[in-house]
Amino acid sequence: MFVFLASLSAAAQHYQAPNSIVGVGVGYPTLITARGEAWIGDQVSTEIGVTWPSTIPIQSLTIDTALRWRPDALCIGCGGRGLLSFGAGAGGYVVPDLTLTESWRFAAGGDLVGTAVFWINTTFGLQASARAGGGPGWVGLGTTGITPAIWAHGTVGLAF
């Protein structure tokens, strides 16, 4: 009986890297953001976010996404109650015009992320993350008028 209880206690103290995180925060090029990230492989995650501009009435939303490699070697404290995970990949955004009077805007490029997780228990925790990226940005479907584009978001929320 003692061995059984000891094994349960040891197993209860093992925390894993998150399978998914959700949160809200602030960002650039728009202001308020809601985000979700899911691990689709052992070291690969994908993220999608929707951001609202600081103007009312809302005339456009920004939808951004990223696909990242999060190597185990860049997970500090994995297996413990608190961890830091870093990743790199490709990201970008699209800004559809909700008034249907302007061209859509696009951007794509490199993307970096850092995420801190504090586990409340072995399946639920709190997270804070920061991501930034940059690359070419353009308007419409043509390739004329390409300009540098950057994005950055800070998010707090939950980890599962």
N, CA and C of each residue as an Amber inpcrd file, in Angstrom:
protein
   480
   0.8260000  -1.1920000   0.0000000   0.0000000   0.0000000   0.0000000
   0.8710000   1.2580000   0.0000000   1.9340000   1.2710000   0.8080000
   2.8170000   2.4350000   0.8820000   3.4690000   2.7120000  -0.4760000
   3.9060000   1.6550000  -1.1770000   4.5340000   1.8220000  -2.4860000
   3.5340000   2.4220000  -3.4690000   2.2880000   1.9720000  -3.4140000
   1.2470000   2.4980000  -4.2930000   1.0170000   3.9910000  -4.0410000
   0.8930000   4.3920000  -2.7900000   0.6800000   5.8020000  -2.4510000
   1.8960000   6.6480000  -2.8260000   3.0830000   6.1220000  -2.6190000
   4.2940000   6.8530000  -2.9780000   4.3750000   7.0570000  -4.4890000
   3.9850000   6.0550000  -5.2690000   4.0230000   6.2050000  -6.7220000
   2.9800000   7.2140000  -7.1960000   1.8080000   7.2500000  -6.5670000
   0.8030000   8.2530000  -6.9140000   1.3000000   9.6510000  -6.5860000
   1.9530000   9.8110000  -5.4620000   2.4730000  11.1130000  -5.0590000
   3.5460000  11.5910000  -6.0270000   4.4250000  10.7030000  -6.4400000
   5.4850000  11.0730000  -7.3790000   4.8930000  11.4390000  -8.7340000
   3.8870000  10.6830000  -9.1780000   3.2670000  10.9720000 -10.4660000
   2.5230000  12.2990000 -10.4340000   1.9480000  12.6320000  -9.3000000
   1.1800000  13.8710000  -9.1930000   2.0760000  15.1030000  -9.2830000
   3.3600000  14.9620000  -9.0520000   4.2690000  16.0990000  -9.0750000
   4.8880000  16.3350000 -10.4500000   4.5700000  15.5050000 -11.4400000
   5.1410000  15.6850000 -12.7740000   4.2480000  16.6060000 -13.5980000
   4.8110000  17.7100000 -14.0460000   4.0900000  18.6650000 -14.8770000
   4.6590000  18.5900000 -16.2820000   3.8140000  18.6700000 -17.2710000
   4.2720000  18.5800000 -18.6520000   4.1920000  19.9380000 -19.3340000
   4.7770000  20.0070000 -20.5070000   4.6240000  21.2200000 -21.3160000
   3.1520000  21.3470000 -21.6950000   2.6540000  22.5610000 -21.9160000
   1.2270000  22.7140000 -22.2160000   0.8430000  22.0920000 -23.5520000
  -0.4040000  21.6250000 -23.6370000  -0.9690000  21.1690000 -24.9030000
  -1.6370000  22.3180000 -25.6410000  -2.1610000  23.2750000 -24.8780000
  -2.7830000  24.4530000 -25.4780000  -2.7850000  25.5960000 -24.4740000
  -2.7930000  26.8090000 -25.0090000  -2.8950000  28.0020000 -24.1740000
  -3.8820000  28.9620000 -24.8360000  -4.5940000  29.7150000 -24.0120000
  -5.5100000  30.7460000 -24.4960000  -5.2860000  31.9920000 -23.6590000
  -5.5660000  33.1480000 -24.2450000  -5.3750000  34.3630000 -23.4690000
  -5.8480000  35.6060000 -24.1840000  -5.7770000  36.6960000 -23.4590000
  -6.0920000  38.0190000 -23.9910000  -4.9130000  38.9330000 -23.6770000
  -4.7900000  40.0060000 -24.4390000  -3.6820000  40.9110000 -24.1860000
  -3.7330000  42.1340000 -25.0640000  -2.5710000  42.7290000 -25.2330000
  -2.4310000  43.9130000 -26.0730000  -1.3670000  43.6420000 -27.1240000
  -1.4600000  44.3790000 -28.2330000  -0.5060000  44.1330000 -29.2880000
  -0.3820000  45.2740000 -30.2690000   0.4960000  45.0590000 -31.2350000
   0.7370000  45.9870000 -32.3210000   0.7640000  45.1710000 -33.6060000
   0.1240000  45.5220000 -34.6710000  -0.2980000  46.8480000 -35.0720000
  -1.6950000  47.2450000 -34.5860000  -2.3990000  46.3810000 -33.9420000
  -3.6950000  46.7560000 -33.3800000  -3.6220000  46.6320000 -31.8710000
  -4.6960000  46.8810000 -31.1850000  -4.6110000  47.0440000 -29.7420000
  -4.9750000  45.7850000 -28.9550000  -6.2300000  45.4160000 -28.8880000
  -6.6960000  44.3280000 -28.0260000  -6.6500000  43.0160000 -28.7960000
  -6.1410000  41.9590000 -28.1590000  -5.9670000  40.6870000 -28.8450000
  -6.5070000  39.5260000 -28.0220000  -7.0810000  38.5510000 -28.7060000
  -7.4780000  37.2710000 -28.1150000  -6.7490000  36.1940000 -28.9010000
  -6.0900000  35.2620000 -28.2020000  -5.2150000  34.3110000 -28.8720000
  -5.4040000  32.8940000 -28.3530000  -5.0780000  31.9490000 -29.1870000
  -5.0450000  30.5490000 -28.7990000  -3.8830000  29.8650000 -29.4870000
  -3.2100000  28.9900000 -28.7690000  -2.0840000  28.2440000 -29.3340000
  -2.2410000  26.7880000 -28.9480000  -1.9850000  25.8980000 -29.9030000
  -2.0930000  24.4630000 -29.6540000  -0.8460000  23.7690000 -30.1780000
  -0.3980000  22.7610000 -29.4390000   0.7350000  21.9510000 -29.8660000
   0.1850000  20.8720000 -30.7770000   0.6930000  20.8220000 -32.0160000
   0.2160000  19.8490000 -32.9900000   1.2270000  18.7240000 -33.1880000
   2.2820000  18.7580000 -32.4360000   3.3100000  17.7330000 -32.4550000
   4.1300000  17.8720000 -31.1940000   5.1170000  17.0220000 -31.0270000
   5.9330000  17.0530000 -29.8150000   6.5970000  18.4090000 -29.6150000
   7.0890000  19.0210000 -30.6820000   7.8140000  20.2870000 -30.5620000
   7.2990000  21.3470000 -31.5260000   6.0750000  21.1840000 -32.0160000
   5.5080000  22.1030000 -32.9990000   4.1940000  22.6630000 -32.4700000
   4.0340000  23.9880000 -32.5770000   2.7770000  24.6140000 -32.1560000
   2.2680000  25.5420000 -33.2480000   0.9710000  25.7600000 -33.2350000
   0.3510000  26.7140000 -34.1420000  -0.5140000  27.6630000 -33.3260000
  -0.5460000  28.9070000 -33.7310000  -1.2720000  29.9280000 -32.9860000
  -2.1610000  30.7230000 -33.9270000  -3.3120000  31.1380000 -33.4280000
  -4.1790000  32.0490000 -34.1620000  -4.6400000  33.1280000 -33.1980000
  -4.7430000  34.3290000 -33.7130000  -5.1880000  35.4490000 -32.8940000
  -6.1010000  36.3660000 -33.6750000  -6.9580000  37.0440000 -32.9520000
  -7.8240000  38.0660000 -33.5330000  -7.6030000  39.3240000 -32.7170000
  -7.3350000  40.4280000 -33.3850000  -7.1050000  41.6810000 -32.6700000
  -8.0710000  42.7430000 -33.1640000  -8.4450000  43.6030000 -32.2350000
  -9.3590000  44.6930000 -32.5270000  -8.5890000  45.9990000 -32.5130000
  -8.9100000  46.8970000 -33.4360000  -8.2370000  48.1920000 -33.4290000
  -8.7550000  49.0610000 -32.2890000  -8.0700000  50.1530000 -32.0780000
  -8.4570000  51.0530000 -30.9950000  -9.5250000  52.0460000 -31.4280000
 -10.0480000  51.8900000 -32.6410000 -11.0570000  52.8260000 -33.1280000
 -12.4570000  52.2370000 -33.0160000 -13.4210000  53.0950000 -32.7460000
 -14.8260000  52.7070000 -32.7200000 -15.5260000  53.6290000 -33.7100000
 -16.3290000  53.2090000 -34.6550000 -16.7350000  51.8260000 -34.8500000
 -15.6090000  51.0000000 -35.4730000 -15.6620000  49.7140000 -35.2310000
 -14.6420000  48.8080000 -35.7580000 -14.8510000  48.6530000 -37.2590000
 -13.8300000  49.0140000 -38.0220000 -13.9100000  48.8990000 -39.4720000
 -13.0630000  47.7510000 -40.0000000 -12.2070000  47.2010000 -39.1510000
 -11.3980000  46.0670000 -39.5840000 -10.9440000  45.2750000 -38.3640000
 -10.6530000  44.0300000 -38.5860000 -10.0520000  43.1490000 -37.5890000
  -8.7340000  42.6630000 -38.1630000  -7.8220000  42.2670000 -37.3060000
  -6.5890000  41.6450000 -37.7660000  -6.6160000  40.1910000 -37.3340000
  -6.4260000  39.3050000 -38.2790000  -6.3530000  37.8760000 -37.9930000
  -4.9100000  37.4670000 -38.2450000  -4.2480000  36.9440000 -37.2050000
  -2.8510000  36.5570000 -37.3860000  -2.6640000  35.0990000 -37.0040000
  -1.6070000  34.5250000 -37.5220000  -1.3180000  33.1220000 -37.2540000
   0.1910000  32.9040000 -37.2640000   0.5990000  31.7910000 -36.6790000
   2.0140000  31.4220000 -36.6760000   2.1330000  29.9090000 -36.5650000
   3.1740000  29.3800000 -37.1340000   3.5460000  27.9730000 -37.0010000
   4.9680000  27.9750000 -36.4780000   5.1940000  27.3300000 -35.3150000
   6.4930000  27.4430000 -34.6450000   7.0680000  26.0960000 -34.2450000
   8.4040000  26.0770000 -34.2210000   9.1480000  24.9630000 -33.6430000
   9.5260000  25.3850000 -32.2370000   9.1480000  24.5700000 -31.2490000
   9.4850000  24.8240000 -29.8420000  10.3480000  23.6530000 -29.3610000
  11.6520000  23.7210000 -29.5940000  12.5140000  22.5870000 -29.2460000
  12.5590000  22.3430000 -27.7400000  12.6570000  21.0750000 -27.3760000
  12.7420000  20.7020000 -25.9620000  13.9270000  21.3780000 -25.2790000
  15.0130000  21.5970000 -26.0110000  16.2030000  22.2260000 -25.4260000
  15.9350000  23.6670000 -24.9940000  14.8980000  24.3090000 -25.5580000
  14.5600000  25.6830000 -25.1880000  13.3740000  25.7450000 -24.2280000
  13.1150000  24.6550000 -23.5460000  12.0800000  24.6270000 -22.5120000
  12.7930000  24.5350000 -21.1680000  12.8390000  25.6550000 -20.4720000
  13.5370000  25.7400000 -19.1880000  12.5530000  25.4060000 -18.0780000
  12.8750000  24.4080000 -17.2820000  11.9980000  24.0090000 -16.1850000
  10.9010000  23.0500000 -16.5850000  10.9650000  22.4870000 -17.7910000
   9.9380000  21.5230000 -18.1940000   9.9390000  20.3490000 -17.2300000
   8.7660000  19.8810000 -16.8870000   8.6190000  18.8280000 -15.8980000
   8.3980000  19.3830000 -14.5090000   8.5860000  20.6840000 -14.3270000
   8.3800000  21.3230000 -13.0360000   7.1220000  22.1710000 -13.0240000
   6.8410000  22.7350000 -11.8900000   5.6240000  23.5410000 -11.7200000
   5.6670000  24.8290000 -12.5560000   6.8310000  25.4340000 -12.7050000
   6.9770000  26.6310000 -13.5240000   7.9230000  26.3590000 -14.6720000
   7.6000000  26.8400000 -15.8680000   8.4640000  26.6040000 -17.0150000
   8.4770000  27.8140000 -17.9310000   9.5450000  27.9130000 -18.7020000
   9.6820000  28.8990000 -19.7740000   9.9280000  28.1410000 -21.0680000
   9.1690000  28.4500000 -22.1020000   9.3180000  27.7950000 -23.3930000
   9.5170000  28.8560000 -24.4660000  10.4860000  28.6250000 -25.3420000
  10.7780000  29.5660000 -26.4180000  10.6320000  28.8590000 -27.7510000
  10.2390000  29.6060000 -28.7780000  10.0780000  29.0150000 -30.0940000
  10.2870000  30.0240000 -31.2020000  10.4850000  29.4990000 -32.4060000
  10.6760000  30.3250000 -33.5940000   9.9530000  29.6720000 -34.7570000
   9.5080000  30.4970000 -35.6800000   8.8190000  29.9570000 -36.8390000
   8.4130000  31.0440000 -37.8100000   7.3380000  30.7740000 -38.5280000
   6.8070000  31.7130000 -39.5090000   5.4540000  32.2120000 -39.0340000
   5.1970000  33.4860000 -39.2680000   3.9190000  34.0630000 -38.8730000
   3.5060000  35.1560000 -39.8340000   2.3760000  35.7410000 -39.5420000
   1.8970000  36.8270000 -40.3740000   0.4860000  37.2050000 -40.0070000
  -0.0690000  38.1490000 -40.7650000  -1.4350000  38.5620000 -40.4940000
  -2.1290000  39.0170000 -41.7660000  -3.4500000  39.0480000 -41.6930000
  -4.2930000  39.5920000 -42.7420000  -5.2800000  40.5440000 -42.0740000
  -5.5110000  41.6780000 -42.7180000  -6.4500000  42.6740000 -42.2020000
  -7.5520000  42.8540000 -43.2450000  -8.6610000  42.1080000 -43.0960000
  -9.7670000  42.3070000 -44.0330000 -10.5210000  43.5910000 -43.6930000
 -10.9470000  44.3020000 -44.7150000 -11.7180000  45.5270000 -44.5070000
 -13.1870000  45.1530000 -44.3430000 -13.7590000  45.4250000 -43.1830000
 -15.1450000  45.0570000 -42.9120000 -16.1460000  45.9740000 -43.6010000
 -15.7010000  47.1430000 -44.0540000 -16.6110000  48.0470000 -44.7660000
 -16.6950000  47.7080000 -46.2520000 -15.8230000  46.8320000 -46.7160000
 -15.7700000  46.3940000 -48.1140000 -15.4810000  47.5410000 -49.0840000
 -14.7970000  48.5710000 -48.6000000 -14.4470000  49.6980000 -49.4660000
 -12.9440000  49.8140000 -49.6960000 -12.1420000  49.1520000 -48.9070000
 -10.6830000  49.2380000 -49.0090000 -10.1020000  47.8590000 -49.3320000
  -8.8490000  47.8470000 -49.7810000  -8.1540000  46.5830000 -50.0380000
  -7.7200000  45.9350000 -48.7290000  -7.5950000  44.6320000 -48.7480000
  -7.0880000  43.9080000 -47.5850000  -5.5880000  44.1440000 -47.4730000
  -5.0640000  44.0680000 -46.2360000  -3.6260000  44.1950000 -45.9990000
  -3.0800000  42.8470000 -45.5240000  -1.8300000  42.5530000 -45.8830000
  -1.2000000  41.2800000 -45.5490000   0.2270000  41.5100000 -45.0550000
   0.7370000  40.5710000 -44.2750000   2.1460000  40.5590000 -43.8720000
   2.5400000  39.1180000 -43.5640000   3.7990000  38.7850000 -43.8010000
   4.3090000  37.4450000 -43.5000000   5.7990000  37.5430000 -43.2160000
   6.2810000  36.6810000 -42.3180000   7.7050000  36.6950000 -42.0100000
   8.0490000  35.8260000 -40.8220000   9.2040000  36.0860000 -40.2380000
   9.6760000  35.3270000 -39.0870000   8.9260000  35.7060000 -37.8170000
   8.8580000  34.7680000 -36.8760000   8.0820000  34.9660000 -35.6500000
   8.8100000  34.2940000 -34.4830000   8.9360000  34.9990000 -33.3580000
   9.5560000  34.4720000 -32.1380000   8.5570000  34.5520000 -30.9940000
   8.6350000  33.6040000 -30.0550000   7.7160000  33.5980000 -28.9130000
   8.4430000  33.1240000 -27.6620000   8.0120000  33.6370000 -26.5360000
   8.4390000  33.1630000 -25.2230000   7.2020000  33.0240000 -24.3540000
   7.0650000  31.8900000 -23.6810000   5.8810000  31.6220000 -22.8610000
   6.3050000  31.1380000 -21.4880000   5.7250000  31.7270000 -20.4540000
   5.9310000  31.2750000 -19.0730000   4.6350000  30.6360000 -18.5920000
   4.7540000  29.4760000 -17.9570000   3.5830000  28.7640000 -17.4270000
   3.8310000  28.4350000 -15.9700000   2.8360000  28.6890000 -15.1400000
   2.8440000  28.2440000 -13.7490000   1.6470000  27.3250000 -13.5790000
   1.9270000  26.0450000 -13.2850000   0.8650000  25.0520000 -13.1740000
   0.1830000  25.1360000 -11.8120000  -1.1440000  25.2870000 -11.8050000
  -1.9490000  25.2240000 -10.5880000  -2.0500000  23.7680000 -10.1370000
  -2.2870000  22.8780000 -11.0930000  -2.2220000  21.4310000 -10.8730000
  -1.5980000  20.8270000 -12.1260000  -1.6370000  19.5320000 -12.2950000
  -0.9150000  18.9090000 -13.4130000  -1.5880000  19.1170000 -14.7650000
  -2.8010000  19.6500000 -14.8090000  -3.4830000  19.8310000 -16.0870000
  -3.9570000  21.2580000 -16.3560000  -3.7900000  22.1750000 -15.4180000
  -4.3330000  23.5240000 -15.5560000  -3.3510000  24.5170000 -14.9610000
  -3.0800000  25.6000000 -15.6960000  -2.1460000  26.5930000 -15.1820000
  -2.4030000  27.9790000 -15.7320000  -1.5810000  28.9100000 -15.2940000
  -1.6190000  30.2890000 -15.7570000  -0.4530000  30.5130000 -16.7030000
  -0.6480000  31.3500000 -17.7230000   0.4210000  31.5990000 -18.6830000
   0.5300000  33.0740000 -19.0010000   1.7390000  33.4690000 -19.3390000
   2.0210000  34.7970000 -19.8830000   2.9710000  34.5880000 -21.0540000
   2.6840000  35.2230000 -22.1650000   3.5400000  35.0280000 -23.3300000
   3.7390000  36.3360000 -24.0810000   4.8360000  36.3740000 -24.8130000
   5.1540000  37.5130000 -25.6610000   5.6280000  36.9760000 -27.0000000
   5.1540000  37.5770000 -28.0700000   5.5990000  37.1780000 -29.4010000
   5.8530000  38.4150000 -30.2270000   6.7610000  38.2830000 -31.1590000
   7.0880000  39.3850000 -32.0640000   7.5690000  38.8080000 -33.3830000
   7.3650000  39.5570000 -34.4280000   7.8130000  39.1090000 -35.7320000
   7.8480000  40.2520000 -36.7120000   8.3140000  39.9440000 -37.8920000
   8.3730000  40.9560000 -38.9280000   8.6620000  40.3490000 -40.2760000
   8.3500000  41.1150000 -41.3000000   8.5750000  40.6860000 -42.6680000
   7.9420000  41.6720000 -43.6210000   7.8080000  41.2980000 -44.8800000
   7.1980000  42.2080000 -45.8420000   5.6900000  42.3290000 -45.6300000
   5.1750000  43.5370000 -45.8130000   3.7410000  43.7810000 -45.7700000
   3.2910000  44.3810000 -47.0910000   2.0700000  44.0820000 -47.5090000
   1.5610000  44.6010000 -48.7680000   0.0500000  44.7740000 -48.6910000
  -0.4880000  45.5220000 -49.6420000  -1.9200000  45.8000000 -49.7130000
  -2.4640000  45.1710000 -50.9850000  -3.5850000  44.4780000 -50.8690000
  -4.2060000  43.8590000 -52.0320000  -3.4660000  42.6200000 -52.4800000
  -3.8130000  42.1520000 -53.6750000  -3.2240000  40.9150000 -54.1740000
  -1.9730000  41.1410000 -55.0030000  -1.6230000  42.3800000 -55.2840000
  -0.4190000  42.6750000 -56.0520000   0.8230000  42.6520000 -55.1850000
   1.9670000  42.7040000 -55.8370000   3.2340000  42.7220000 -55.1010000
   3.8780000  44.1000000 -55.1260000   3.1630000  45.1110000 -55.5940000
   3.7130000  46.4630000 -55.5720000   3.4500000  47.0860000 -54.2070000
   4.2960000  48.0080000 -53.8350000   4.1010000  48.7030000 -52.5670000
   4.4430000  47.8720000 -51.3480000   5.4090000  46.9640000 -51.4650000
   5.8130000  46.1490000 -50.3140000   6.5920000  47.0230000 -49.3370000
   6.1960000  46.9860000 -48.0770000   6.8430000  47.7650000 -47.0180000
   7.1490000  46.8500000 -45.8370000   8.0870000  47.2210000 -44.9880000
   8.3530000  46.4080000 -43.7960000   7.1400000  46.4080000 -42.8600000
   6.8470000  45.2530000 -42.3010000   5.7370000  45.1180000 -41.3490000
   6.2520000  44.4170000 -40.0980000   5.8040000  44.8690000 -38.9440000
   6.1570000  44.2100000 -37.6830000   4.8860000  43.9490000 -36.8970000
   4.9700000  42.9830000 -35.9810000   3.8700000  42.6950000 -35.0740000
   4.4410000  42.2520000 -33.7430000   3.6920000  42.5250000 -32.6980000
   4.1030000  42.1330000 -31.3460000   2.8520000  42.0320000 -30.4770000
   2.8200000  41.0300000 -29.6100000   1.6650000  40.8160000 -28.7370000
   2.1350000  40.3130000 -27.3810000   1.5410000  40.8130000 -26.3350000
   1.7250000  40.2970000 -24.9820000   0.3960000  39.7430000 -24.5080000
   0.4050000  38.5330000 -23.9670000  -0.8350000  37.8410000 -23.6280000
  -0.7400000  37.2120000 -22.2470000  -1.8330000  37.2260000 -21.5080000
  -1.9600000  36.4670000 -20.2620000  -3.2100000  35.6120000 -20.3720000
  -3.1840000  34.4430000 -19.7230000  -4.3420000  33.5690000 -19.8170000
  -4.1220000  32.2520000 -19.1220000  -4.6400000  31.2000000 -19.7380000
  -4.6580000  29.8690000 -19.1490000  -3.8740000  28.8840000 -20.0060000
  -3.3120000  27.8830000 -19.3500000  -2.6060000  26.7960000 -20.0290000
  -3.2830000  25.4860000 -19.6550000  -3.3390000  24.5860000 -20.6170000
  -3.9560000  23.2690000 -20.3960000  -3.0150000  22.1780000 -20.8590000
